[in-house]
């Protein structure tokens, strides 16, 4: 099963390094579990002056990278707060169901358009706090790695 993280904005500095570290770990662990082709797609932030127009432009760009028949997971502060084991179980279930791709969408500062939010199979939250989208990407990649270790029975996940 292919895993895609599609995010508005580019990572720089320490966040980029940490993201790359978890991406590499997730790819290595996931490969043996049928979680392959874990990739990041960065969407350029819109330069529109109007926040609503920025949101629409970024949402269109994100929608254009969603693989056909993919499970769509939207990172949303109002979404479901799954613990690591539940996320691992969900990924395992999608893999067992023969789903070919899961795409995680991380919007920009202005959020995502309603029509894109409606496409989500799951809205995932990392709690009620507001997180910078750069950190959300790092946290998501860590959780994908953690999910892979849980599915593999690896001792990384002890909580």
C-alpha positions as CSV (number, residue, x, y, z in Angstrom):
1,X,0.0,0.0,0.0
2,X,1.3,3.4,-1.0
3,X,1.4,6.1,1.6
4,X,1.4,9.7,0.5
5,X,1.8,12.8,2.7
6,X,0.7,15.8,0.7
7,X,1.4,19.1,2.5
8,X,1.2,22.8,1.8
9,X,4.6,24.4,2.2
10,X,8.2,23.4,2.2
11,X,10.1,22.2,5.3
12,X,13.5,23.8,6.1
13,X,16.0,23.4,8.8
14,X,15.5,21.0,11.8
15,X,12.0,20.1,10.8
16,X,13.2,19.0,7.4
17,X,15.9,16.8,8.9
18,X,13.6,15.2,11.4
19,X,11.0,14.7,8.7
20,X,13.6,13.0,6.5
21,X,14.7,10.8,9.4
22,X,11.1,9.5,10.1
23,X,10.4,9.1,6.4
24,X,13.5,6.9,6.1
25,X,12.6,4.8,9.1
26,X,9.0,4.4,8.1
27,X,10.0,3.4,4.6
28,X,12.5,0.8,5.8
29,X,10.1,-0.7,8.4
30,X,7.0,-0.4,6.2
31,X,8.5,-2.1,3.2
32,X,8.5,-5.5,4.8
33,X,4.8,-5.0,5.8
34,X,3.5,-4.0,2.4
35,X,3.6,-0.3,3.2
36,X,5.8,0.9,0.4
37,X,6.4,4.0,-1.6
38,X,6.0,6.3,1.4
39,X,6.4,9.7,-0.1
40,X,6.1,13.4,0.5
41,X,4.4,15.8,-1.9
42,X,5.0,19.4,-1.2
43,X,2.4,21.9,-2.5
44,X,3.6,25.5,-3.0
45,X,1.8,28.0,-0.7
46,X,-0.5,30.2,-2.6
47,X,0.6,33.9,-2.9
48,X,-3.0,35.1,-3.3
49,X,-3.8,38.1,-1.1
50,X,-7.2,36.9,-0.1
51,X,-7.2,34.1,2.6
52,X,-10.2,32.4,1.0
53,X,-8.6,32.4,-2.5
54,X,-5.4,31.0,-0.9
55,X,-7.3,28.2,0.7
56,X,-9.1,27.4,-2.5
57,X,-5.9,27.4,-4.6
58,X,-4.1,25.2,-2.1
59,X,-7.0,22.8,-1.8
60,X,-7.2,22.4,-5.6
61,X,-3.5,21.7,-5.7
62,X,-3.8,19.1,-2.9
63,X,-6.9,17.5,-4.6
64,X,-4.9,17.1,-7.8
65,X,-2.3,14.8,-6.1
66,X,-4.7,12.4,-4.5
67,X,-4.2,9.0,-6.1
68,X,-7.2,7.4,-7.7
69,X,-9.3,5.3,-5.2
70,X,-7.0,6.4,-2.3
71,X,-8.2,6.6,1.3
72,X,-8.1,10.3,2.2
73,X,-7.0,11.3,5.7
74,X,-7.3,14.9,6.5
75,X,-5.2,16.4,9.4
76,X,-7.8,18.5,11.2
77,X,-7.8,19.9,14.7
78,X,-11.5,19.0,14.9
79,X,-10.9,15.4,13.8
80,X,-10.7,12.1,15.5
81,X,-7.9,11.8,18.2
82,X,-6.6,8.3,17.6
83,X,-3.9,6.8,19.7
84,X,-0.9,5.2,18.0
85,X,-2.2,1.7,18.3
86,X,-5.6,2.7,16.8
87,X,-3.9,4.4,13.8
88,X,-1.7,1.3,13.3
89,X,-4.8,-0.9,13.3
90,X,-6.6,1.4,10.8
91,X,-3.6,1.3,8.5
92,X,-3.4,-2.4,8.9
93,X,-7.1,-2.8,8.1
94,X,-6.8,-0.6,4.9
95,X,-3.8,-2.7,3.8
96,X,-5.7,-5.9,4.5
97,X,-8.7,-4.6,2.5
98,X,-6.4,-4.3,-0.5
99,X,-6.5,-0.5,-0.6
100,X,-3.7,0.7,-2.9
101,X,-3.0,4.1,-1.3
102,X,-3.6,6.3,1.7
103,X,-3.0,10.0,1.3
104,X,-2.6,12.2,4.3
105,X,-3.5,15.9,3.6
106,X,-2.0,18.8,5.6
107,X,-3.4,22.1,4.7
108,X,-1.8,25.5,5.0
109,X,-2.5,28.3,7.5
110,X,-5.9,29.1,6.0
111,X,-7.2,25.5,6.1
112,X,-8.8,23.5,3.4
113,X,-11.9,24.0,1.2
114,X,-15.2,22.4,2.3
115,X,-15.3,20.2,-0.8
116,X,-11.9,18.7,0.0
117,X,-12.8,18.2,3.6
118,X,-15.9,16.3,2.4
119,X,-13.7,13.8,0.5
120,X,-12.0,12.7,3.7
121,X,-12.5,9.1,4.8
122,X,-11.0,10.1,8.2
123,X,-10.2,13.4,9.9
124,X,-7.2,12.9,12.2
125,X,-6.3,15.2,15.0
126,X,-3.2,15.5,17.1
127,X,-5.2,17.1,19.9
128,X,-7.0,20.4,20.4
129,X,-3.9,22.5,20.4
130,X,-3.0,24.5,17.2
131,X,0.2,23.1,15.7
132,X,2.3,24.7,12.9
133,X,1.8,22.6,9.8
134,X,5.6,21.9,9.7
135,X,5.4,20.2,13.0
136,X,2.3,18.3,12.1
137,X,4.2,16.8,9.2
138,X,7.0,15.6,11.5
139,X,4.5,14.3,14.0
140,X,2.5,12.5,11.2
141,X,5.7,10.8,9.8
142,X,6.6,9.7,13.3
143,X,3.2,8.2,13.8
144,X,3.4,6.4,10.4
145,X,6.8,5.0,11.5
146,X,5.3,4.1,14.9
147,X,2.3,2.4,13.2
148,X,4.7,0.4,11.1
149,X,6.7,-0.7,14.2
150,X,3.4,-1.7,15.9
151,X,2.3,-3.8,12.9
152,X,5.8,-5.4,12.8
153,X,5.8,-6.2,16.5
154,X,8.9,-4.0,17.0
155,X,9.6,-2.7,20.5
156,X,9.8,0.9,19.5
157,X,6.2,1.4,20.6
158,X,6.0,0.8,24.3
159,X,3.1,3.1,25.3
